[in-house]
């Protein structure tokens, strides 16, 4: 199992809009091959900061299966305009 960890800094004042869009986006990611589970956690100290934790069967399921899919384009359209700067994404085993 691979844990994807993404640090998400949201543009100031857009956290509620981001959370609403994420509810749609999580329907996309949860259908992908190799997806196991995810959690979105809101930072206590920084109002517009989150971490996204996604468990994948393999790193390829994330990096190739998801990121190179048509569904990723939908994910991007829903979420990427909220980020400032673009998220740091790392994988752990």
PyMOL Python script that loads the backbone (N, CA, C, O; Angstrom):
from pymol import cmd

cmd.read_pdbstr("""\
ATOM      1  N   UNK A   1       0.835  -1.182   0.000  1.00  0.00           N
ATOM      2  CA  UNK A   1       0.000   0.000   0.000  1.00  0.00           C
ATOM      3  C   UNK A   1       0.881   1.247   0.000  1.00  0.00           C
ATOM      4  O   UNK A   1       1.932   1.289   0.640  1.00  0.00           O
ATOM      5  N   UNK A   2       0.423   2.263  -0.737  1.00  0.00           N
ATOM      6  CA  UNK A   2       1.125   3.537  -0.832  1.00  0.00           C
ATOM      7  C   UNK A   2       0.221   4.630  -0.276  1.00  0.00           C
ATOM      8  O   UNK A   2      -0.969   4.676  -0.587  1.00  0.00           O
ATOM      9  N   UNK A   3       0.781   5.500   0.538  1.00  0.00           N
ATOM     10  CA  UNK A   3       0.053   6.640   1.065  1.00  0.00           C
ATOM     11  C   UNK A   3       0.508   7.891   0.320  1.00  0.00           C
ATOM     12  O   UNK A   3       1.680   8.264   0.372  1.00  0.00           O
ATOM     13  N   UNK A   4      -0.418   8.527  -0.365  1.00  0.00           N
ATOM     14  CA  UNK A   4      -0.179   9.821  -1.000  1.00  0.00           C
ATOM     15  C   UNK A   4      -0.513  10.889   0.031  1.00  0.00           C
ATOM     16  O   UNK A   4      -1.580  10.852   0.643  1.00  0.00           O
ATOM     17  N   UNK A   5       0.397  11.842   0.225  1.00  0.00           N
ATOM     18  CA  UNK A   5       0.184  12.942   1.158  1.00  0.00           C
ATOM     19  C   UNK A   5       0.325  14.245   0.378  1.00  0.00           C
ATOM     20  O   UNK A   5       1.391  14.548  -0.157  1.00  0.00           O
ATOM     21  N   UNK A   6      -0.761  15.010   0.322  1.00  0.00           N
ATOM     22  CA  UNK A   6      -0.753  16.289  -0.384  1.00  0.00           C
ATOM     23  C   UNK A   6      -1.052  17.404   0.600  1.00  0.00           C
ATOM     24  O   UNK A   6      -2.050  17.355   1.318  1.00  0.00           O
ATOM     25  N   UNK A   7      -0.194  18.405   0.633  1.00  0.00           N
ATOM     26  CA  UNK A   7      -0.420  19.595   1.443  1.00  0.00           C
ATOM     27  C   UNK A   7      -1.106  20.619   0.558  1.00  0.00           C
ATOM     28  O   UNK A   7      -0.566  21.036  -0.466  1.00  0.00           O
ATOM     29  N   UNK A   8      -2.318  21.024   0.968  1.00  0.00           N
ATOM     30  CA  UNK A   8      -3.145  21.900   0.145  1.00  0.00           C
ATOM     31  C   UNK A   8      -3.304  23.261   0.815  1.00  0.00           C
ATOM     32  O   UNK A   8      -3.932  23.374   1.867  1.00  0.00           O
ATOM     33  N   UNK A   9      -2.741  24.268   0.211  1.00  0.00           N
ATOM     34  CA  UNK A   9      -2.934  25.645   0.667  1.00  0.00           C
ATOM     35  C   UNK A   9      -3.963  26.285  -0.255  1.00  0.00           C
ATOM     36  O   UNK A   9      -3.746  26.404  -1.460  1.00  0.00           O
ATOM     37  N   UNK A  10      -5.081  26.694   0.325  1.00  0.00           N
ATOM     38  CA  UNK A  10      -6.200  27.226  -0.430  1.00  0.00           C
ATOM     39  C   UNK A  10      -6.136  28.753  -0.409  1.00  0.00           C
ATOM     40  O   UNK A  10      -5.771  29.361   0.597  1.00  0.00           O
ATOM     41  N   UNK A  11      -6.501  29.359  -1.545  1.00  0.00           N
ATOM     42  CA  UNK A  11      -6.524  30.818  -1.603  1.00  0.00           C
ATOM     43  C   UNK A  11      -7.395  31.361  -0.474  1.00  0.00           C
ATOM     44  O   UNK A  11      -8.469  30.835  -0.183  1.00  0.00           O
ATOM     45  N   UNK A  12      -6.909  32.414   0.143  1.00  0.00           N
ATOM     46  CA  UNK A  12      -7.575  32.995   1.321  1.00  0.00           C
ATOM     47  C   UNK A  12      -9.052  33.272   1.017  1.00  0.00           C
ATOM     48  O   UNK A  12      -9.405  33.903   0.021  1.00  0.00           O
ATOM     49  N   UNK A  13      -9.891  32.771   1.921  1.00  0.00           N
ATOM     50  CA  UNK A  13     -11.315  33.016   1.824  1.00  0.00           C
ATOM     51  C   UNK A  13     -12.091  32.029   0.960  1.00  0.00           C
ATOM     52  O   UNK A  13     -13.305  32.172   0.813  1.00  0.00           O
ATOM     53  N   UNK A  14     -11.424  31.034   0.387  1.00  0.00           N
ATOM     54  CA  UNK A  14     -12.087  30.088  -0.509  1.00  0.00           C
ATOM     55  C   UNK A  14     -12.234  28.687   0.076  1.00  0.00           C
ATOM     56  O   UNK A  14     -12.566  27.752  -0.652  1.00  0.00           O
ATOM     57  N   UNK A  15     -11.996  28.526   1.361  1.00  0.00           N
ATOM     58  CA  UNK A  15     -12.033  27.195   1.971  1.00  0.00           C
ATOM     59  C   UNK A  15     -13.403  26.532   1.862  1.00  0.00           C
ATOM     60  O   UNK A  15     -13.482  25.341   1.562  1.00  0.00           O
ATOM     61  N   UNK A  16     -14.464  27.263   2.095  1.00  0.00           N
ATOM     62  CA  UNK A  16     -15.797  26.659   2.022  1.00  0.00           C
ATOM     63  C   UNK A  16     -16.128  26.230   0.596  1.00  0.00           C
ATOM     64  O   UNK A  16     -16.710  25.165   0.387  1.00  0.00           O
ATOM     65  N   UNK A  17     -15.763  27.047  -0.380  1.00  0.00           N
ATOM     66  CA  UNK A  17     -15.971  26.673  -1.781  1.00  0.00           C
ATOM     67  C   UNK A  17     -15.141  25.442  -2.136  1.00  0.00           C
ATOM     68  O   UNK A  17     -15.608  24.551  -2.845  1.00  0.00           O
ATOM     69  N   UNK A  18     -13.908  25.404  -1.638  1.00  0.00           N
ATOM     70  CA  UNK A  18     -13.048  24.242  -1.873  1.00  0.00           C
ATOM     71  C   UNK A  18     -13.690  22.984  -1.293  1.00  0.00           C
ATOM     72  O   UNK A  18     -13.739  21.952  -1.963  1.00  0.00           O
ATOM     73  N   UNK A  19     -14.177  23.057  -0.070  1.00  0.00           N
ATOM     74  CA  UNK A  19     -14.789  21.889   0.571  1.00  0.00           C
ATOM     75  C   UNK A  19     -16.004  21.391  -0.213  1.00  0.00           C
ATOM     76  O   UNK A  19     -16.213  20.184  -0.333  1.00  0.00           O
ATOM     77  N   UNK A  20     -16.792  22.303  -0.738  1.00  0.00           N
ATOM     78  CA  UNK A  20     -17.950  21.926  -1.553  1.00  0.00           C
ATOM     79  C   UNK A  20     -17.497  21.224  -2.828  1.00  0.00           C
ATOM     80  O   UNK A  20     -18.050  20.188  -3.198  1.00  0.00           O
ATOM     81  N   UNK A  21     -16.501  21.779  -3.495  1.00  0.00           N
ATOM     82  CA  UNK A  21     -15.978  21.160  -4.721  1.00  0.00           C
ATOM     83  C   UNK A  21     -15.322  19.821  -4.429  1.00  0.00           C
ATOM     84  O   UNK A  21     -15.407  18.892  -5.232  1.00  0.00           O
ATOM     85  N   UNK A  22     -14.666  19.722  -3.275  1.00  0.00           N
ATOM     86  CA  UNK A  22     -14.009  18.463  -2.927  1.00  0.00           C
ATOM     87  C   UNK A  22     -15.030  17.339  -2.767  1.00  0.00           C
ATOM     88  O   UNK A  22     -14.733  16.189  -3.091  1.00  0.00           O
ATOM     89  N   UNK A  23     -16.215  17.651  -2.280  1.00  0.00           N
ATOM     90  CA  UNK A  23     -17.251  16.619  -2.143  1.00  0.00           C
ATOM     91  C   UNK A  23     -17.604  16.012  -3.497  1.00  0.00           C
ATOM     92  O   UNK A  23     -17.932  14.828  -3.579  1.00  0.00           O
ATOM     93  N   UNK A  24     -17.541  16.805  -4.548  1.00  0.00           N
ATOM     94  CA  UNK A  24     -17.746  16.281  -5.904  1.00  0.00           C
ATOM     95  C   UNK A  24     -16.513  15.513  -6.371  1.00  0.00           C
ATOM     96  O   UNK A  24     -16.628  14.436  -6.956  1.00  0.00           O
ATOM     97  N   UNK A  25     -15.343  16.069  -6.111  1.00  0.00           N
ATOM     98  CA  UNK A  25     -14.090  15.471  -6.575  1.00  0.00           C
ATOM     99  C   UNK A  25     -13.826  14.114  -5.928  1.00  0.00           C
ATOM    100  O   UNK A  25     -13.260  13.226  -6.567  1.00  0.00           O
ATOM    101  N   UNK A  26     -14.229  13.942  -4.667  1.00  0.00           N
ATOM    102  CA  UNK A  26     -13.958  12.666  -4.012  1.00  0.00           C
ATOM    103  C   UNK A  26     -14.773  11.535  -4.634  1.00  0.00           C
ATOM    104  O   UNK A  26     -14.396  10.368  -4.525  1.00  0.00           O
ATOM    105  N   UNK A  27     -15.883  11.870  -5.283  1.00  0.00           N
ATOM    106  CA  UNK A  27     -16.654  10.857  -6.010  1.00  0.00           C
ATOM    107  C   UNK A  27     -15.858  10.343  -7.206  1.00  0.00           C
ATOM    108  O   UNK A  27     -16.010   9.189  -7.609  1.00  0.00           O
ATOM    109  N   UNK A  28     -15.019  11.193  -7.768  1.00  0.00           N
ATOM    110  CA  UNK A  28     -14.183  10.807  -8.918  1.00  0.00           C
ATOM    111  C   UNK A  28     -13.060   9.885  -8.460  1.00  0.00           C
ATOM    112  O   UNK A  28     -12.903   8.785  -8.990  1.00  0.00           O
ATOM    113  N   UNK A  29     -12.289  10.323  -7.489  1.00  0.00           N
ATOM    114  CA  UNK A  29     -11.101   9.565  -7.082  1.00  0.00           C
ATOM    115  C   UNK A  29     -11.473   8.199  -6.510  1.00  0.00           C
ATOM    116  O   UNK A  29     -10.734   7.229  -6.675  1.00  0.00           O
ATOM    117  N   UNK A  30     -12.615   8.128  -5.843  1.00  0.00           N
ATOM    118  CA  UNK A  30     -12.991   6.867  -5.194  1.00  0.00           C
ATOM    119  C   UNK A  30     -13.371   5.771  -6.185  1.00  0.00           C
ATOM    120  O   UNK A  30     -13.527   4.613  -5.795  1.00  0.00           O
ATOM    121  N   UNK A  31     -13.520   6.119  -7.447  1.00  0.00           N
ATOM    122  CA  UNK A  31     -13.854   5.113  -8.471  1.00  0.00           C
ATOM    123  C   UNK A  31     -12.627   4.591  -9.209  1.00  0.00           C
ATOM    124  O   UNK A  31     -12.746   3.703 -10.052  1.00  0.00           O
ATOM    125  N   UNK A  32     -11.458   5.128  -8.904  1.00  0.00           N
ATOM    126  CA  UNK A  32     -10.255   4.782  -9.667  1.00  0.00           C
ATOM    127  C   UNK A  32      -9.664   3.428  -9.252  1.00  0.00           C
ATOM    128  O   UNK A  32      -9.729   3.028  -8.089  1.00  0.00           O
ATOM    129  N   UNK A  33      -9.090   2.746 -10.235  1.00  0.00           N
ATOM    130  CA  UNK A  33      -8.406   1.472  -9.969  1.00  0.00           C
ATOM    131  C   UNK A  33      -7.282   1.705  -8.966  1.00  0.00           C
ATOM    132  O   UNK A  33      -6.503   2.647  -9.113  1.00  0.00           O
ATOM    133  N   UNK A  34      -7.196   0.868  -7.968  1.00  0.00           N
ATOM    134  CA  UNK A  34      -6.135   0.960  -6.973  1.00  0.00           C
ATOM    135  C   UNK A  34      -6.440   1.868  -5.804  1.00  0.00           C
ATOM    136  O   UNK A  34      -5.715   1.859  -4.809  1.00  0.00           O
ATOM    137  N   UNK A  35      -7.505   2.658  -5.905  1.00  0.00           N
ATOM    138  CA  UNK A  35      -7.901   3.525  -4.797  1.00  0.00           C
ATOM    139  C   UNK A  35      -8.377   2.658  -3.642  1.00  0.00           C
ATOM    140  O   UNK A  35      -9.110   1.689  -3.841  1.00  0.00           O
ATOM    141  N   UNK A  36      -7.953   3.014  -2.431  1.00  0.00           N
ATOM    142  CA  UNK A  36      -8.368   2.276  -1.248  1.00  0.00           C
ATOM    143  C   UNK A  36      -9.194   3.138  -0.291  1.00  0.00           C
ATOM    144  O   UNK A  36     -10.255   2.713   0.166  1.00  0.00           O
ATOM    145  N   UNK A  37      -8.715   4.336   0.010  1.00  0.00           N
ATOM    146  CA  UNK A  37      -9.425   5.224   0.935  1.00  0.00           C
ATOM    147  C   UNK A  37      -8.778   6.602   0.892  1.00  0.00           C
ATOM    148  O   UNK A  37      -7.690   6.774   0.343  1.00  0.00           O
ATOM    149  N   UNK A  38      -9.463   7.578   1.479  1.00  0.00           N
ATOM    150  CA  UNK A  38      -8.871   8.914   1.599  1.00  0.00           C
ATOM    151  C   UNK A  38      -9.442   9.640   2.803  1.00  0.00           C
ATOM    152  O   UNK A  38     -10.503   9.294   3.324  1.00  0.00           O
ATOM    153  N   UNK A  39      -8.703  10.658   3.230  1.00  0.00           N
ATOM    154  CA  UNK A  39      -9.129  11.559   4.293  1.00  0.00           C
ATOM    155  C   UNK A  39      -8.666  12.962   3.929  1.00  0.00           C
ATOM    156  O   UNK A  39      -7.538  13.148   3.474  1.00  0.00           O
ATOM    157  N   UNK A  40      -9.522  13.934   4.125  1.00  0.00           N
ATOM    158  CA  UNK A  40      -9.165  15.337   3.994  1.00  0.00           C
ATOM    159  C   UNK A  40      -9.211  15.932   5.391  1.00  0.00           C
ATOM    160  O   UNK A  40     -10.238  15.870   6.067  1.00  0.00           O
ATOM    161  N   UNK A  41      -8.095  16.509   5.822  1.00  0.00           N
ATOM    162  CA  UNK A  41      -7.996  17.080   7.167  1.00  0.00           C
ATOM    163  C   UNK A  41      -7.719  18.574   7.083  1.00  0.00           C
ATOM    164  O   UNK A  41      -6.832  19.010   6.350  1.00  0.00           O
ATOM    165  N   UNK A  42      -8.488  19.358   7.843  1.00  0.00           N
ATOM    166  CA  UNK A  42      -8.317  20.813   7.888  1.00  0.00           C
ATOM    167  C   UNK A  42      -7.372  21.183   9.025  1.00  0.00           C
ATOM    168  O   UNK A  42      -7.496  20.684  10.143  1.00  0.00           O
ATOM    169  N   UNK A  43      -6.439  22.054   8.723  1.00  0.00           N
ATOM    170  CA  UNK A  43      -5.462  22.493   9.719  1.00  0.00           C
ATOM    171  C   UNK A  43      -6.134  23.354  10.786  1.00  0.00           C
ATOM    172  O   UNK A  43      -6.982  24.189  10.472  1.00  0.00           O
ATOM    173  N   UNK A  44      -5.761  23.154  12.020  1.00  0.00           N
ATOM    174  CA  UNK A  44      -6.296  23.935  13.131  1.00  0.00           C
ATOM    175  C   UNK A  44      -5.634  25.321  13.178  1.00  0.00           C
ATOM    176  O   UNK A  44      -6.310  26.325  13.403  1.00  0.00           O
ATOM    177  N   UNK A  45      -4.321  25.370  12.966  1.00  0.00           N
ATOM    178  CA  UNK A  45      -3.584  26.623  13.092  1.00  0.00           C
ATOM    179  C   UNK A  45      -3.725  27.561  11.897  1.00  0.00           C
ATOM    180  O   UNK A  45      -3.620  28.778  12.049  1.00  0.00           O
ATOM    181  N   UNK A  46      -3.963  27.002  10.709  1.00  0.00           N
ATOM    182  CA  UNK A  46      -4.029  27.804   9.481  1.00  0.00           C
ATOM    183  C   UNK A  46      -5.361  27.532   8.786  1.00  0.00           C
ATOM    184  O   UNK A  46      -5.590  26.437   8.271  1.00  0.00           O
ATOM    185  N   UNK A  47      -6.220  28.520   8.778  1.00  0.00           N
ATOM    186  CA  UNK A  47      -7.601  28.376   8.334  1.00  0.00           C
ATOM    187  C   UNK A  47      -7.749  27.824   6.911  1.00  0.00           C
ATOM    188  O   UNK A  47      -8.687  27.071   6.651  1.00  0.00           O
ATOM    189  N   UNK A  48      -6.874  28.168   6.009  1.00  0.00           N
ATOM    190  CA  UNK A  48      -7.006  27.779   4.605  1.00  0.00           C
ATOM    191  C   UNK A  48      -6.002  26.695   4.200  1.00  0.00           C
ATOM    192  O   UNK A  48      -5.546  26.669   3.058  1.00  0.00           O
ATOM    193  N   UNK A  49      -5.662  25.809   5.125  1.00  0.00           N
ATOM    194  CA  UNK A  49      -4.683  24.753   4.847  1.00  0.00           C
ATOM    195  C   UNK A  49      -5.286  23.390   5.189  1.00  0.00           C
ATOM    196  O   UNK A  49      -5.983  23.235   6.192  1.00  0.00           O
ATOM    197  N   UNK A  50      -5.001  22.410   4.331  1.00  0.00           N
ATOM    198  CA  UNK A  50      -5.508  21.047   4.491  1.00  0.00           C
ATOM    199  C   UNK A  50      -4.390  20.068   4.154  1.00  0.00           C
ATOM    200  O   UNK A  50      -3.396  20.425   3.522  1.00  0.00           O
ATOM    201  N   UNK A  51      -4.579  18.827   4.591  1.00  0.00           N
ATOM    202  CA  UNK A  51      -3.800  17.725   4.036  1.00  0.00           C
ATOM    203  C   UNK A  51      -4.794  16.713   3.480  1.00  0.00           C
ATOM    204  O   UNK A  51      -5.861  16.471   4.045  1.00  0.00           O
ATOM    205  N   UNK A  52      -4.405  16.141   2.366  1.00  0.00           N
ATOM    206  CA  UNK A  52      -5.183  15.077   1.741  1.00  0.00           C
ATOM    207  C   UNK A  52      -4.350  13.814   1.822  1.00  0.00           C
ATOM    208  O   UNK A  52      -3.211  13.781   1.355  1.00  0.00           O
ATOM    209  N   UNK A  53      -4.916  12.776   2.413  1.00  0.00           N
ATOM    210  CA  UNK A  53      -4.256  11.481   2.552  1.00  0.00           C
ATOM    211  C   UNK A  53      -5.042  10.479   1.714  1.00  0.00           C
ATOM    212  O   UNK A  53      -6.233  10.266   1.940  1.00  0.00           O
ATOM    213  N   UNK A  54      -4.361   9.863   0.738  1.00  0.00           N
ATOM    214  CA  UNK A  54      -5.026   8.886  -0.118  1.00  0.00           C
ATOM    215  C   UNK A  54      -4.223   7.596  -0.102  1.00  0.00           C
ATOM    216  O   UNK A  54      -3.020   7.604  -0.364  1.00  0.00           O
ATOM    217  N   UNK A  55      -4.880   6.501   0.203  1.00  0.00           N
ATOM    218  CA  UNK A  55      -4.246   5.186   0.156  1.00  0.00           C
ATOM    219  C   UNK A  55      -4.510   4.553  -1.209  1.00  0.00           C
ATOM    220  O   UNK A  55      -5.651   4.438  -1.657  1.00  0.00           O
ATOM    221  N   UNK A  56      -3.416   4.146  -1.852  1.00  0.00           N
ATOM    222  CA  UNK A  56      -3.453   3.494  -3.157  1.00  0.00           C
ATOM    223  C   UNK A  56      -2.817   2.123  -3.024  1.00  0.00           C
ATOM    224  O   UNK A  56      -1.968   1.915  -2.158  1.00  0.00           O
ATOM    225  N   UNK A  57      -3.216   1.189  -3.870  1.00  0.00           N
ATOM    226  CA  UNK A  57      -2.573  -0.121  -3.877  1.00  0.00           C
ATOM    227  C   UNK A  57      -1.121  -0.004  -4.331  1.00  0.00           C
ATOM    228  O   UNK A  57      -0.234  -0.620  -3.742  1.00  0.00           O
ATOM    229  N   UNK A  58      -0.872   0.798  -5.395  1.00  0.00           N
ATOM    230  CA  UNK A  58       0.492   0.999  -5.897  1.00  0.00           C
ATOM    231  C   UNK A  58       0.689   2.463  -6.260  1.00  0.00           C
ATOM    232  O   UNK A  58      -0.285   3.196  -6.436  1.00  0.00           O
ATOM    233  N   UNK A  59       1.931   2.891  -6.372  1.00  0.00           N
ATOM    234  CA  UNK A  59       2.216   4.265  -6.792  1.00  0.00           C
ATOM    235  C   UNK A  59       1.776   4.474  -8.237  1.00  0.00           C
ATOM    236  O   UNK A  59       1.382   5.579  -8.611  1.00  0.00           O
ATOM    237  N   UNK A  60       1.840   3.424  -9.050  1.00  0.00           N
ATOM    238  CA  UNK A  60       1.412   3.517 -10.451  1.00  0.00           C
ATOM    239  C   UNK A  60      -0.095   3.784 -10.556  1.00  0.00           C
ATOM    240  O   UNK A  60      -0.551   4.468 -11.472  1.00  0.00           O
ATOM    241  N   UNK A  61      -0.857   3.235  -9.607  1.00  0.00           N
ATOM    242  CA  UNK A  61      -2.300   3.504  -9.613  1.00  0.00           C
ATOM    243  C   UNK A  61      -2.570   5.000  -9.483  1.00  0.00           C
ATOM    244  O   UNK A  61      -3.514   5.521 -10.078  1.00  0.00           O
ATOM    245  N   UNK A  62      -1.739   5.685  -8.706  1.00  0.00           N
ATOM    246  CA  UNK A  62      -1.894   7.128  -8.560  1.00  0.00           C
ATOM    247  C   UNK A  62      -1.267   7.889  -9.721  1.00  0.00           C
ATOM    248  O   UNK A  62      -1.931   8.676 -10.396  1.00  0.00           O
ATOM    249  N   UNK A  63       0.018   7.643  -9.941  1.00  0.00           N
ATOM    250  CA  UNK A  63       0.791   8.435 -10.892  1.00  0.00           C
ATOM    251  C   UNK A  63       0.387   8.205 -12.350  1.00  0.00           C
ATOM    252  O   UNK A  63       0.423   9.136 -13.154  1.00  0.00           O
ATOM    253  N   UNK A  64       0.008   6.990 -12.691  1.00  0.00           N
ATOM    254  CA  UNK A  64      -0.342   6.673 -14.080  1.00  0.00           C
ATOM    255  C   UNK A  64      -1.854   6.505 -14.218  1.00  0.00           C
ATOM    256  O   UNK A  64      -2.497   7.205 -15.000  1.00  0.00           O
ATOM    257  N   UNK A  65      -2.413   5.568 -13.450  1.00  0.00           N
ATOM    258  CA  UNK A  65      -3.827   5.260 -13.571  1.00  0.00           C
ATOM    259  C   UNK A  65      -4.743   6.443 -13.330  1.00  0.00           C
ATOM    260  O   UNK A  65      -5.707   6.642 -14.070  1.00  0.00           O
ATOM    261  N   UNK A  66      -4.456   7.233 -12.302  1.00  0.00           N
ATOM    262  CA  UNK A  66      -5.290   8.387 -11.996  1.00  0.00           C
ATOM    263  C   UNK A  66      -4.828   9.630 -12.739  1.00  0.00           C
ATOM    264  O   UNK A  66      -5.610  10.252 -13.458  1.00  0.00           O
ATOM    265  N   UNK A  67      -3.575   9.991 -12.574  1.00  0.00           N
ATOM    266  CA  UNK A  67      -3.096  11.262 -13.121  1.00  0.00           C
ATOM    267  C   UNK A  67      -3.093  11.322 -14.649  1.00  0.00           C
ATOM    268  O   UNK A  67      -3.099  12.410 -15.224  1.00  0.00           O
ATOM    269  N   UNK A  68      -3.084  10.176 -15.303  1.00  0.00           N
ATOM    270  CA  UNK A  68      -3.103  10.186 -16.770  1.00  0.00           C
ATOM    271  C   UNK A  68      -4.487   9.829 -17.326  1.00  0.00           C
ATOM    272  O   UNK A  68      -4.622   9.495 -18.504  1.00  0.00           O
ATOM    273  N   UNK A  69      -5.503   9.902 -16.473  1.00  0.00           N
ATOM    274  CA  UNK A  69      -6.859   9.536 -16.891  1.00  0.00           C
ATOM    275  C   UNK A  69      -7.682  10.771 -17.260  1.00  0.00           C
ATOM    276  O   UNK A  69      -7.340  11.899 -16.902  1.00  0.00           O
ATOM    277  N   UNK A  70      -8.765  10.528 -17.980  1.00  0.00           N
ATOM    278  CA  UNK A  70      -9.724  11.596 -18.283  1.00  0.00           C
ATOM    279  C   UNK A  70     -10.377  12.111 -17.003  1.00  0.00           C
ATOM    280  O   UNK A  70     -10.692  13.296 -16.892  1.00  0.00           O
ATOM    281  N   UNK A  71     -10.575  11.221 -16.046  1.00  0.00           N
ATOM    282  CA  UNK A  71     -11.203  11.630 -14.784  1.00  0.00           C
ATOM    283  C   UNK A  71     -10.329  12.624 -14.020  1.00  0.00           C
ATOM    284  O   UNK A  71     -10.847  13.465 -13.286  1.00  0.00           O
ATOM    285  N   UNK A  72      -9.009  12.534 -14.187  1.00  0.00           N
ATOM    286  CA  UNK A  72      -8.115  13.489 -13.535  1.00  0.00           C
ATOM    287  C   UNK A  72      -8.363  14.897 -14.082  1.00  0.00           C
ATOM    288  O   UNK A  72      -8.236  15.879 -13.350  1.00  0.00           O
ATOM    289  N   UNK A  73      -8.711  14.994 -15.350  1.00  0.00           N
ATOM    290  CA  UNK A  73      -9.014  16.303 -15.924  1.00  0.00           C
ATOM    291  C   UNK A  73     -10.229  16.922 -15.238  1.00  0.00           C
ATOM    292  O   UNK A  73     -10.271  18.133 -15.020  1.00  0.00           O
ATOM    293  N   UNK A  74     -11.210  16.101 -14.899  1.00  0.00           N
ATOM    294  CA  UNK A  74     -12.381  16.574 -14.155  1.00  0.00           C
ATOM    295  C   UNK A  74     -11.970  17.015 -12.746  1.00  0.00           C
ATOM    296  O   UNK A  74     -12.422  18.047 -12.251  1.00  0.00           O
ATOM    297  N   UNK A  75     -11.109  16.217 -12.113  1.00  0.00           N
ATOM    298  CA  UNK A  75     -10.570  16.530 -10.775  1.00  0.00           C
ATOM    299  C   UNK A  75      -9.887  17.895 -10.807  1.00  0.00           C
ATOM    300  O   UNK A  75     -10.142  18.751  -9.960  1.00  0.00           O
ATOM    301  N   UNK A  76      -9.015  18.083 -11.799  1.00  0.00           N
ATOM    302  CA  UNK A  76      -8.289  19.345 -11.943  1.00  0.00           C
ATOM    303  C   UNK A  76      -9.251  20.520 -12.086  1.00  0.00           C
ATOM    304  O   UNK A  76      -9.069  21.560 -11.453  1.00  0.00           O
ATOM    305  N   UNK A  77     -10.262  20.351 -12.908  1.00  0.00           N
ATOM    306  CA  UNK A  77     -11.217  21.423 -13.155  1.00  0.00           C
ATOM    307  C   UNK A  77     -11.966  21.811 -11.868  1.00  0.00           C
ATOM    308  O   UNK A  77     -12.261  22.984 -11.640  1.00  0.00           O
ATOM    309  N   UNK A  78     -12.260  20.826 -11.054  1.00  0.00           N
ATOM    310  CA  UNK A  78     -12.967  21.087  -9.797  1.00  0.00           C
ATOM    311  C   UNK A  78     -12.083  21.754  -8.739  1.00  0.00           C
ATOM    312  O   UNK A  78     -12.562  22.596  -7.979  1.00  0.00           O
ATOM    313  N   UNK A  79     -10.793  21.384  -8.683  1.00  0.00           N
ATOM    314  CA  UNK A  79      -9.977  21.743  -7.520  1.00  0.00           C
ATOM    315  C   UNK A  79      -8.774  22.645  -7.765  1.00  0.00           C
ATOM    316  O   UNK A  79      -8.452  23.465  -6.905  1.00  0.00           O
ATOM    317  N   UNK A  80      -8.111  22.527  -8.886  1.00  0.00           N
ATOM    318  CA  UNK A  80      -6.797  23.160  -9.028  1.00  0.00           C
ATOM    319  C   UNK A  80      -6.820  24.683  -8.944  1.00  0.00           C
ATOM    320  O   UNK A  80      -5.808  25.280  -8.576  1.00  0.00           O
ATOM    321  N   UNK A  81      -7.918  25.324  -9.267  1.00  0.00           N
ATOM    322  CA  UNK A  81      -7.972  26.791  -9.202  1.00  0.00           C
ATOM    323  C   UNK A  81      -8.023  27.315  -7.759  1.00  0.00           C
ATOM    324  O   UNK A  81      -7.901  28.520  -7.539  1.00  0.00           O
ATOM    325  N   UNK A  82      -8.202  26.432  -6.785  1.00  0.00           N
ATOM    326  CA  UNK A  82      -8.227  26.855  -5.376  1.00  0.00           C
ATOM    327  C   UNK A  82      -6.828  26.935  -4.758  1.00  0.00           C
ATOM    328  O   UNK A  82      -6.652  27.591  -3.731  1.00  0.00           O
ATOM    329  N   UNK A  83      -5.837  26.285  -5.359  1.00  0.00           N
ATOM    330  CA  UNK A  83      -4.526  26.138  -4.719  1.00  0.00           C
ATOM    331  C   UNK A  83      -3.627  27.342  -4.943  1.00  0.00           C
ATOM    332  O   UNK A  83      -3.564  27.906  -6.036  1.00  0.00           O
ATOM    333  N   UNK A  84      -2.922  27.726  -3.860  1.00  0.00           N
ATOM    334  CA  UNK A  84      -1.910  28.775  -3.943  1.00  0.00           C
ATOM    335  C   UNK A  84      -0.924  28.624  -2.801  1.00  0.00           C
ATOM    336  O   UNK A  84      -1.250  28.984  -1.669  1.00  0.00           O
ATOM    337  N   UNK A  85       0.261  28.108  -3.052  1.00  0.00           N
ATOM    338  CA  UNK A  85       0.788  27.612  -4.333  1.00  0.00           C
ATOM    339  C   UNK A  85       0.254  26.217  -4.639  1.00  0.00           C
ATOM    340  O   UNK A  85      -0.552  25.664  -3.890  1.00  0.00           O
ATOM    341  N   UNK A  86       0.721  25.659  -5.758  1.00  0.00           N
ATOM    342  CA  UNK A  86       0.300  24.318  -6.133  1.00  0.00           C
ATOM    343  C   UNK A  86       0.797  23.325  -5.075  1.00  0.00           C
ATOM    344  O   UNK A  86       1.902  23.483  -4.556  1.00  0.00           O
ATOM    345  N   UNK A  87      -0.003  22.308  -4.751  1.00  0.00           N
ATOM    346  CA  UNK A  87       0.321  21.386  -3.654  1.00  0.00           C
ATOM    347  C   UNK A  87       1.621  20.602  -3.833  1.00  0.00           C
ATOM    348  O   UNK A  87       2.039  20.273  -4.944  1.00  0.00           O
ATOM    349  N   UNK A  88       2.222  20.326  -2.713  1.00  0.00           N
ATOM    350  CA  UNK A  88       3.324  19.385  -2.644  1.00  0.00           C
ATOM    351  C   UNK A  88       2.707  18.010  -2.421  1.00  0.00           C
ATOM    352  O   UNK A  88       1.897  17.832  -1.512  1.00  0.00           O
ATOM    353  N   UNK A  89       3.088  17.036  -3.250  1.00  0.00           N
ATOM    354  CA  UNK A  89       2.558  15.680  -3.135  1.00  0.00           C
ATOM    355  C   UNK A  89       3.723  14.721  -2.968  1.00  0.00           C
ATOM    356  O   UNK A  89       4.670  14.736  -3.755  1.00  0.00           O
ATOM    357  N   UNK A  90       3.647  13.876  -1.926  1.00  0.00           N
ATOM    358  CA  UNK A  90       4.677  12.887  -1.669  1.00  0.00           C
ATOM    359  C   UNK A  90       4.002  11.536  -1.419  1.00  0.00           C
ATOM    360  O   UNK A  90       2.816  11.463  -1.095  1.00  0.00           O
ATOM    361  N   UNK A  91       4.781  10.482  -1.579  1.00  0.00           N
ATOM    362  CA  UNK A  91       4.276   9.112  -1.388  1.00  0.00           C
ATOM    363  C   UNK A  91       5.082   8.408  -0.309  1.00  0.00           C
ATOM    364  O   UNK A  91       6.298   8.575  -0.210  1.00  0.00           O
ATOM    365  N   UNK A  92       4.388   7.623   0.493  1.00  0.00           N
ATOM    366  CA  UNK A  92       5.005   6.904   1.611  1.00  0.00           C
ATOM    367  C   UNK A  92       4.571   5.443   1.566  1.00  0.00           C
ATOM    368  O   UNK A  92       3.483   5.109   1.097  1.00  0.00           O
ATOM    369  N   UNK A  93       5.462   4.579   2.071  1.00  0.00           N
ATOM    370  CA  UNK A  93       5.113   3.155   2.160  1.00  0.00           C
ATOM    371  C   UNK A  93       5.287   2.666   3.580  1.00  0.00           C
ATOM    372  O   UNK A  93       5.044   1.493   3.863  1.00  0.00           O
TER     373      UNK A  93
END
""", "prot")
cmd.dss("prot")
cmd.show_as("cartoon", "prot")
cmd.util.cbc("prot")
cmd.orient("prot")
